Amino acid sequence: MSPTPRTSRKSQRTSPYPTKTSHSPAMNSKATLPKPFISSEAFLSNLIFSIVIQDDEDIFELVFDRSFSHDLNETANGTHLTFNGMKEFTSNLRSDISDRRLVSESFVVMVGDPEGLTGTVAHSFQFTGTQAAENMKSSVVAVVNVSLDEEQQRKIKMESFVFRTDKL
C-alpha cells in the first residue's frame, strides 16, 4: 500500500483587503476600502513618520497622496499652500535635512465622531537631523482637521502649522 500524498491546506482566514489575484467585485475602481480603525493620534503619528522621518521616497509619495485631500487648505508659517505646495514643502524638507530622527510628539484631540476617526487635533513634534553638515533640531506645532472622504478613508482637509529649525 502506498502512502497517501499530503496536500497543503490553505488557511481559512481571509483578508478584508482585496489582493491583486482576487476576482471579486472589491477589485473594481469604485470599491470602498475598509474603514480606518486606529486612533487619530496613531493616524497622525504614522503619517508624520511616513512623510517626514523615514527615507523611502516611494513611501513618502504613496502616504502623502493617500492622506491629504487634494483640496487641502494649508497654512505653513503664515503662507497658504495647496496640496502640491505642501507636497513640495515636505519634499524639500526631506531633501534638505538628512538622518532625520523623531525626538518627541504630543497630541490634544477633539473627537468629531463616536468612533474617534475624525476631528481636530493639535499635534506637536520635534525631530533632529543634519542640514549642510550641521546638526539641527526642528520643531513643528500644528492644528489638523481630519475627516473621512467619500470612500470613508481619513484625509487631512485643513492644517495650520509653524515650523522652525535651529542648530544644536
Biotite code that builds the C-alpha atoms (Angstrom):
import biotite.structure as struc

atoms = struc.array([
    struc.Atom([0.000, 0.000, 0.000], chain_id="A", res_id=1, res_name="MET", atom_name="CA", element="C"),
    struc.Atom([1.437, 3.341, -0.950], chain_id="A", res_id=2, res_name="SER", atom_name="CA", element="C"),
    struc.Atom([1.201, 6.271, 1.458], chain_id="A", res_id=3, res_name="PRO", atom_name="CA", element="C"),
    struc.Atom([-1.454, 8.875, 0.807], chain_id="A", res_id=4, res_name="THR", atom_name="CA", element="C"),
    struc.Atom([0.162, 12.063, -0.509], chain_id="A", res_id=5, res_name="PRO", atom_name="CA", element="C"),
    struc.Atom([-0.119, 15.072, 1.772], chain_id="A", res_id=6, res_name="ARG", atom_name="CA", element="C"),
    struc.Atom([-1.745, 18.094, 0.348], chain_id="A", res_id=7, res_name="THR", atom_name="CA", element="C"),
    struc.Atom([-1.383, 21.531, 1.745], chain_id="A", res_id=8, res_name="SER", atom_name="CA", element="C"),
    struc.Atom([-4.482, 23.122, 3.136], chain_id="A", res_id=9, res_name="ARG", atom_name="CA", element="C"),
    struc.Atom([-4.942, 26.821, 2.542], chain_id="A", res_id=10, res_name="LYS", atom_name="CA", element="C"),
    struc.Atom([-5.718, 28.968, 5.515], chain_id="A", res_id=11, res_name="SER", atom_name="CA", element="C"),
    struc.Atom([-9.398, 29.544, 6.124], chain_id="A", res_id=12, res_name="GLN", atom_name="CA", element="C"),
    struc.Atom([-8.711, 33.142, 7.140], chain_id="A", res_id=13, res_name="ARG", atom_name="CA", element="C"),
    struc.Atom([-9.469, 35.743, 4.543], chain_id="A", res_id=14, res_name="THR", atom_name="CA", element="C"),
    struc.Atom([-8.250, 39.285, 4.441], chain_id="A", res_id=15, res_name="SER", atom_name="CA", element="C"),
    struc.Atom([-10.713, 42.173, 4.267], chain_id="A", res_id=16, res_name="PRO", atom_name="CA", element="C"),
    struc.Atom([-8.337, 43.766, 1.759], chain_id="A", res_id=17, res_name="TYR", atom_name="CA", element="C"),
    struc.Atom([-8.589, 42.859, -1.930], chain_id="A", res_id=18, res_name="PRO", atom_name="CA", element="C"),
    struc.Atom([-5.498, 41.259, -3.436], chain_id="A", res_id=19, res_name="THR", atom_name="CA", element="C"),
    struc.Atom([-4.135, 41.566, -6.941], chain_id="A", res_id=20, res_name="LYS", atom_name="CA", element="C"),
    struc.Atom([-5.171, 37.977, -7.689], chain_id="A", res_id=21, res_name="THR", atom_name="CA", element="C"),
    struc.Atom([-8.682, 38.488, -6.405], chain_id="A", res_id=22, res_name="SER", atom_name="CA", element="C"),
    struc.Atom([-11.515, 38.322, -8.892], chain_id="A", res_id=23, res_name="HIS", atom_name="CA", element="C"),
    struc.Atom([-14.077, 39.741, -6.526], chain_id="A", res_id=24, res_name="SER", atom_name="CA", element="C"),
    struc.Atom([-16.148, 42.877, -7.158], chain_id="A", res_id=25, res_name="PRO", atom_name="CA", element="C"),
    struc.Atom([-13.994, 44.510, -4.472], chain_id="A", res_id=26, res_name="ALA", atom_name="CA", element="C"),
    struc.Atom([-11.254, 44.916, -7.076], chain_id="A", res_id=27, res_name="MET", atom_name="CA", element="C"),
    struc.Atom([-13.249, 47.342, -9.200], chain_id="A", res_id=28, res_name="ASN", atom_name="CA", element="C"),
    struc.Atom([-12.272, 51.001, -9.130], chain_id="A", res_id=29, res_name="SER", atom_name="CA", element="C"),
    struc.Atom([-15.335, 52.045, -7.124], chain_id="A", res_id=30, res_name="LYS", atom_name="CA", element="C"),
    struc.Atom([-14.701, 49.626, -4.259], chain_id="A", res_id=31, res_name="ALA", atom_name="CA", element="C"),
    struc.Atom([-14.919, 51.022, -0.758], chain_id="A", res_id=32, res_name="THR", atom_name="CA", element="C"),
    struc.Atom([-11.770, 50.427, 1.245], chain_id="A", res_id=33, res_name="LEU", atom_name="CA", element="C"),
    struc.Atom([-12.019, 49.087, 4.785], chain_id="A", res_id=34, res_name="PRO", atom_name="CA", element="C"),
    struc.Atom([-12.920, 51.735, 7.369], chain_id="A", res_id=35, res_name="LYS", atom_name="CA", element="C"),
    struc.Atom([-9.900, 53.042, 9.288], chain_id="A", res_id=36, res_name="PRO", atom_name="CA", element="C"),
    struc.Atom([-9.702, 51.732, 12.825], chain_id="A", res_id=37, res_name="PHE", atom_name="CA", element="C"),
    struc.Atom([-6.720, 53.354, 14.531], chain_id="A", res_id=38, res_name="ILE", atom_name="CA", element="C"),
    struc.Atom([-6.954, 56.425, 16.741], chain_id="A", res_id=39, res_name="SER", atom_name="CA", element="C"),
    struc.Atom([-6.362, 59.925, 15.418], chain_id="A", res_id=40, res_name="SER", atom_name="CA", element="C"),
    struc.Atom([-3.108, 60.033, 17.389], chain_id="A", res_id=41, res_name="GLU", atom_name="CA", element="C"),
    struc.Atom([-1.855, 56.835, 15.752], chain_id="A", res_id=42, res_name="ALA", atom_name="CA", element="C"),
    struc.Atom([-3.008, 58.021, 12.313], chain_id="A", res_id=43, res_name="PHE", atom_name="CA", element="C"),
    struc.Atom([-1.063, 61.304, 12.631], chain_id="A", res_id=44, res_name="LEU", atom_name="CA", element="C"),
    struc.Atom([1.962, 59.674, 14.251], chain_id="A", res_id=45, res_name="SER", atom_name="CA", element="C"),
    struc.Atom([2.176, 57.136, 11.406], chain_id="A", res_id=46, res_name="ASN", atom_name="CA", element="C"),
    struc.Atom([1.635, 59.905, 8.864], chain_id="A", res_id=47, res_name="LEU", atom_name="CA", element="C"),
    struc.Atom([4.443, 62.084, 10.263], chain_id="A", res_id=48, res_name="ILE", atom_name="CA", element="C"),
    struc.Atom([6.820, 59.139, 10.397], chain_id="A", res_id=49, res_name="PHE", atom_name="CA", element="C"),
    struc.Atom([5.975, 58.196, 6.799], chain_id="A", res_id=50, res_name="SER", atom_name="CA", element="C"),
    struc.Atom([6.198, 61.650, 5.220], chain_id="A", res_id=51, res_name="ILE", atom_name="CA", element="C"),
    struc.Atom([8.885, 63.314, 7.357], chain_id="A", res_id=52, res_name="VAL", atom_name="CA", element="C"),
    struc.Atom([11.110, 60.835, 9.205], chain_id="A", res_id=53, res_name="ILE", atom_name="CA", element="C"),
    struc.Atom([11.619, 57.691, 7.109], chain_id="A", res_id=54, res_name="GLN", atom_name="CA", element="C"),
    struc.Atom([13.840, 57.891, 3.992], chain_id="A", res_id=55, res_name="ASP", atom_name="CA", element="C"),
    struc.Atom([11.974, 55.922, 1.300], chain_id="A", res_id=56, res_name="ASP", atom_name="CA", element="C"),
    struc.Atom([10.646, 58.323, -1.359], chain_id="A", res_id=57, res_name="GLU", atom_name="CA", element="C"),
    struc.Atom([8.092, 55.835, -2.672], chain_id="A", res_id=58, res_name="ASP", atom_name="CA", element="C"),
    struc.Atom([6.537, 55.531, 0.786], chain_id="A", res_id=59, res_name="ILE", atom_name="CA", element="C"),
    struc.Atom([6.535, 59.321, 1.141], chain_id="A", res_id=60, res_name="PHE", atom_name="CA", element="C"),
    struc.Atom([4.715, 59.735, -2.198], chain_id="A", res_id=61, res_name="GLU", atom_name="CA", element="C"),
    struc.Atom([2.171, 57.000, -1.535], chain_id="A", res_id=62, res_name="LEU", atom_name="CA", element="C"),
    struc.Atom([1.311, 58.057, 2.022], chain_id="A", res_id=63, res_name="VAL", atom_name="CA", element="C"),
    struc.Atom([1.182, 61.773, 1.182], chain_id="A", res_id=64, res_name="PHE", atom_name="CA", element="C"),
    struc.Atom([-1.138, 61.207, -1.781], chain_id="A", res_id=65, res_name="ASP", atom_name="CA", element="C"),
    struc.Atom([-3.452, 58.942, 0.235], chain_id="A", res_id=66, res_name="ARG", atom_name="CA", element="C"),
    struc.Atom([-3.543, 61.067, 3.406], chain_id="A", res_id=67, res_name="SER", atom_name="CA", element="C"),
    struc.Atom([-4.030, 64.645, 2.221], chain_id="A", res_id=68, res_name="PHE", atom_name="CA", element="C"),
    struc.Atom([-7.135, 65.925, 0.489], chain_id="A", res_id=69, res_name="SER", atom_name="CA", element="C"),
    struc.Atom([-6.462, 67.355, -2.974], chain_id="A", res_id=70, res_name="HIS", atom_name="CA", element="C"),
    struc.Atom([-8.482, 70.434, -1.973], chain_id="A", res_id=71, res_name="ASP", atom_name="CA", element="C"),
    struc.Atom([-6.256, 70.891, 1.064], chain_id="A", res_id=72, res_name="LEU", atom_name="CA", element="C"),
    struc.Atom([-6.381, 74.212, 2.903], chain_id="A", res_id=73, res_name="ASN", atom_name="CA", element="C"),
    struc.Atom([-2.879, 74.539, 4.374], chain_id="A", res_id=74, res_name="GLU", atom_name="CA", element="C"),
    struc.Atom([-1.034, 77.345, 6.135], chain_id="A", res_id=75, res_name="THR", atom_name="CA", element="C"),
    struc.Atom([2.683, 76.949, 6.837], chain_id="A", res_id=76, res_name="ALA", atom_name="CA", element="C"),
    struc.Atom([4.367, 79.693, 8.863], chain_id="A", res_id=77, res_name="ASN", atom_name="CA", element="C"),
    struc.Atom([1.632, 82.069, 7.686], chain_id="A", res_id=78, res_name="GLY", atom_name="CA", element="C"),
    struc.Atom([1.889, 81.150, 3.994], chain_id="A", res_id=79, res_name="THR", atom_name="CA", element="C"),
    struc.Atom([-1.026, 79.468, 2.208], chain_id="A", res_id=80, res_name="HIS", atom_name="CA", element="C"),
    struc.Atom([-0.155, 76.182, 0.499], chain_id="A", res_id=81, res_name="LEU", atom_name="CA", element="C"),
    struc.Atom([-2.146, 73.983, -1.880], chain_id="A", res_id=82, res_name="THR", atom_name="CA", element="C"),
    struc.Atom([-1.883, 70.197, -1.971], chain_id="A", res_id=83, res_name="PHE", atom_name="CA", element="C"),
    struc.Atom([1.047, 70.439, -4.419], chain_id="A", res_id=84, res_name="ASN", atom_name="CA", element="C"),
    struc.Atom([2.650, 73.263, -2.436], chain_id="A", res_id=85, res_name="GLY", atom_name="CA", element="C"),
    struc.Atom([2.536, 71.225, 0.769], chain_id="A", res_id=86, res_name="MET", atom_name="CA", element="C"),
    struc.Atom([3.924, 68.188, -1.008], chain_id="A", res_id=87, res_name="LYS", atom_name="CA", element="C"),
    struc.Atom([6.786, 70.294, -2.391], chain_id="A", res_id=88, res_name="GLU", atom_name="CA", element="C"),
    struc.Atom([7.424, 71.866, 1.051], chain_id="A", res_id=89, res_name="PHE", atom_name="CA", element="C"),
    struc.Atom([7.646, 68.406, 2.630], chain_id="A", res_id=90, res_name="THR", atom_name="CA", element="C"),
    struc.Atom([9.784, 67.023, -0.185], chain_id="A", res_id=91, res_name="SER", atom_name="CA", element="C"),
    struc.Atom([12.219, 69.948, 0.154], chain_id="A", res_id=92, res_name="ASN", atom_name="CA", element="C"),
    struc.Atom([12.393, 69.421, 3.919], chain_id="A", res_id=93, res_name="LEU", atom_name="CA", element="C"),
    struc.Atom([13.183, 65.743, 3.328], chain_id="A", res_id=94, res_name="ARG", atom_name="CA", element="C"),
    struc.Atom([15.978, 66.571, 0.882], chain_id="A", res_id=95, res_name="SER", atom_name="CA", element="C"),
    struc.Atom([17.416, 69.445, 2.965], chain_id="A", res_id=96, res_name="ASP", atom_name="CA", element="C"),
    struc.Atom([17.567, 67.592, 6.295], chain_id="A", res_id=97, res_name="ILE", atom_name="CA", element="C"),
    struc.Atom([19.093, 64.112, 6.285], chain_id="A", res_id=98, res_name="SER", atom_name="CA", element="C"),
    struc.Atom([19.366, 61.477, 9.014], chain_id="A", res_id=99, res_name="ASP", atom_name="CA", element="C"),
    struc.Atom([16.019, 62.554, 10.490], chain_id="A", res_id=100, res_name="ARG", atom_name="CA", element="C"),
    struc.Atom([15.127, 61.107, 13.903], chain_id="A", res_id=101, res_name="ARG", atom_name="CA", element="C"),
    struc.Atom([11.876, 61.704, 15.779], chain_id="A", res_id=102, res_name="LEU", atom_name="CA", element="C"),
    struc.Atom([12.586, 63.089, 19.262], chain_id="A", res_id=103, res_name="VAL", atom_name="CA", element="C"),
    struc.Atom([9.107, 63.681, 20.683], chain_id="A", res_id=104, res_name="SER", atom_name="CA", element="C"),
    struc.Atom([5.479, 64.235, 19.803], chain_id="A", res_id=105, res_name="GLU", atom_name="CA", element="C"),
    struc.Atom([2.288, 65.110, 21.662], chain_id="A", res_id=106, res_name="SER", atom_name="CA", element="C"),
    struc.Atom([-1.406, 65.393, 20.849], chain_id="A", res_id=107, res_name="PHE", atom_name="CA", element="C"),
    struc.Atom([-4.585, 67.085, 22.024], chain_id="A", res_id=108, res_name="VAL", atom_name="CA", element="C"),
    struc.Atom([-7.632, 65.595, 20.275], chain_id="A", res_id=109, res_name="VAL", atom_name="CA", element="C"),
    struc.Atom([-11.169, 66.934, 19.916], chain_id="A", res_id=110, res_name="MET", atom_name="CA", element="C"),
    struc.Atom([-13.022, 63.937, 18.523], chain_id="A", res_id=111, res_name="VAL", atom_name="CA", element="C"),
    struc.Atom([-15.507, 64.622, 15.728], chain_id="A", res_id=112, res_name="GLY", atom_name="CA", element="C"),
    struc.Atom([-17.415, 61.315, 15.666], chain_id="A", res_id=113, res_name="ASP", atom_name="CA", element="C"),
    struc.Atom([-18.291, 58.474, 18.068], chain_id="A", res_id=114, res_name="PRO", atom_name="CA", element="C"),
    struc.Atom([-15.565, 56.176, 16.688], chain_id="A", res_id=115, res_name="GLU", atom_name="CA", element="C"),
    struc.Atom([-12.847, 58.819, 17.090], chain_id="A", res_id=116, res_name="GLY", atom_name="CA", element="C"),
    struc.Atom([-11.872, 58.680, 13.420], chain_id="A", res_id=117, res_name="LEU", atom_name="CA", element="C"),
    struc.Atom([-12.359, 62.372, 12.655], chain_id="A", res_id=118, res_name="THR", atom_name="CA", element="C"),
    struc.Atom([-11.898, 65.637, 14.458], chain_id="A", res_id=119, res_name="GLY", atom_name="CA", element="C"),
    struc.Atom([-9.474, 68.406, 15.199], chain_id="A", res_id=120, res_name="THR", atom_name="CA", element="C"),
    struc.Atom([-6.039, 67.532, 16.513], chain_id="A", res_id=121, res_name="VAL", atom_name="CA", element="C"),
    struc.Atom([-3.332, 69.751, 17.963], chain_id="A", res_id=122, res_name="ALA", atom_name="CA", element="C"),
    struc.Atom([-0.082, 67.951, 17.227], chain_id="A", res_id=123, res_name="HIS", atom_name="CA", element="C"),
    struc.Atom([3.463, 68.939, 18.051], chain_id="A", res_id=124, res_name="SER", atom_name="CA", element="C"),
    struc.Atom([6.626, 67.060, 17.272], chain_id="A", res_id=125, res_name="PHE", atom_name="CA", element="C"),
    struc.Atom([10.378, 67.546, 17.228], chain_id="A", res_id=126, res_name="GLN", atom_name="CA", element="C"),
    struc.Atom([12.989, 65.778, 15.179], chain_id="A", res_id=127, res_name="PHE", atom_name="CA", element="C"),
    struc.Atom([16.731, 66.038, 14.715], chain_id="A", res_id=128, res_name="THR", atom_name="CA", element="C"),
    struc.Atom([18.787, 65.713, 11.568], chain_id="A", res_id=129, res_name="GLY", atom_name="CA", element="C"),
    struc.Atom([21.706, 67.038, 9.585], chain_id="A", res_id=130, res_name="THR", atom_name="CA", element="C"),
    struc.Atom([21.491, 70.072, 7.315], chain_id="A", res_id=131, res_name="GLN", atom_name="CA", element="C"),
    struc.Atom([24.576, 71.382, 5.479], chain_id="A", res_id=132, res_name="ALA", atom_name="CA", element="C"),
    struc.Atom([26.862, 69.289, 7.756], chain_id="A", res_id=133, res_name="ALA", atom_name="CA", element="C"),
    struc.Atom([25.277, 70.842, 10.883], chain_id="A", res_id=134, res_name="GLU", atom_name="CA", element="C"),
    struc.Atom([23.228, 69.009, 13.500], chain_id="A", res_id=135, res_name="ASN", atom_name="CA", element="C"),
    struc.Atom([19.762, 70.530, 13.624], chain_id="A", res_id=136, res_name="MET", atom_name="CA", element="C"),
    struc.Atom([16.579, 70.275, 15.664], chain_id="A", res_id=137, res_name="LYS", atom_name="CA", element="C"),
    struc.Atom([13.238, 71.036, 14.007], chain_id="A", res_id=138, res_name="SER", atom_name="CA", element="C"),
    struc.Atom([10.030, 71.805, 15.873], chain_id="A", res_id=139, res_name="SER", atom_name="CA", element="C"),
    struc.Atom([6.511, 71.703, 14.438], chain_id="A", res_id=140, res_name="VAL", atom_name="CA", element="C"),
    struc.Atom([3.253, 72.744, 16.093], chain_id="A", res_id=141, res_name="VAL", atom_name="CA", element="C"),
    struc.Atom([0.134, 72.076, 14.040], chain_id="A", res_id=142, res_name="ALA", atom_name="CA", element="C"),
    struc.Atom([-3.646, 72.090, 14.195], chain_id="A", res_id=143, res_name="VAL", atom_name="CA", element="C"),
    struc.Atom([-5.063, 69.489, 11.841], chain_id="A", res_id=144, res_name="VAL", atom_name="CA", element="C"),
    struc.Atom([-8.620, 68.728, 10.718], chain_id="A", res_id=145, res_name="ASN", atom_name="CA", element="C"),
    struc.Atom([-9.081, 65.044, 9.925], chain_id="A", res_id=146, res_name="VAL", atom_name="CA", element="C"),
    struc.Atom([-12.200, 63.984, 8.000], chain_id="A", res_id=147, res_name="SER", atom_name="CA", element="C"),
    struc.Atom([-13.437, 60.977, 6.050], chain_id="A", res_id=148, res_name="LEU", atom_name="CA", element="C"),
    struc.Atom([-13.621, 61.137, 2.264], chain_id="A", res_id=149, res_name="ASP", atom_name="CA", element="C"),
    struc.Atom([-16.337, 59.576, 0.102], chain_id="A", res_id=150, res_name="GLU", atom_name="CA", element="C"),
    struc.Atom([-14.593, 56.194, 0.411], chain_id="A", res_id=151, res_name="GLU", atom_name="CA", element="C"),
    struc.Atom([-14.544, 56.518, 4.222], chain_id="A", res_id=152, res_name="GLN", atom_name="CA", element="C"),
    struc.Atom([-10.761, 56.986, 4.290], chain_id="A", res_id=153, res_name="GLN", atom_name="CA", element="C"),
    struc.Atom([-9.132, 59.573, 6.527], chain_id="A", res_id=154, res_name="ARG", atom_name="CA", element="C"),
    struc.Atom([-7.886, 62.706, 4.842], chain_id="A", res_id=155, res_name="LYS", atom_name="CA", element="C"),
    struc.Atom([-6.294, 65.870, 6.141], chain_id="A", res_id=156, res_name="ILE", atom_name="CA", element="C"),
    struc.Atom([-8.547, 68.646, 4.836], chain_id="A", res_id=157, res_name="LYS", atom_name="CA", element="C"),
    struc.Atom([-7.097, 71.576, 6.764], chain_id="A", res_id=158, res_name="MET", atom_name="CA", element="C"),
    struc.Atom([-3.877, 72.199, 8.596], chain_id="A", res_id=159, res_name="GLU", atom_name="CA", element="C"),
    struc.Atom([-2.123, 75.203, 10.000], chain_id="A", res_id=160, res_name="SER", atom_name="CA", element="C"),
    struc.Atom([1.353, 74.865, 11.413], chain_id="A", res_id=161, res_name="PHE", atom_name="CA", element="C"),
    struc.Atom([4.508, 76.661, 12.419], chain_id="A", res_id=162, res_name="VAL", atom_name="CA", element="C"),
    struc.Atom([7.864, 75.096, 11.668], chain_id="A", res_id=163, res_name="PHE", atom_name="CA", element="C"),
    struc.Atom([11.294, 76.113, 12.899], chain_id="A", res_id=164, res_name="ARG", atom_name="CA", element="C"),
    struc.Atom([14.763, 74.588, 12.615], chain_id="A", res_id=165, res_name="THR", atom_name="CA", element="C"),
    struc.Atom([17.648, 75.510, 14.921], chain_id="A", res_id=166, res_name="ASP", atom_name="CA", element="C"),
    struc.Atom([21.284, 74.409, 15.161], chain_id="A", res_id=167, res_name="LYS", atom_name="CA", element="C"),
    struc.Atom([22.083, 72.089, 18.030], chain_id="A", res_id=168, res_name="LEU", atom_name="CA", element="C"),
])
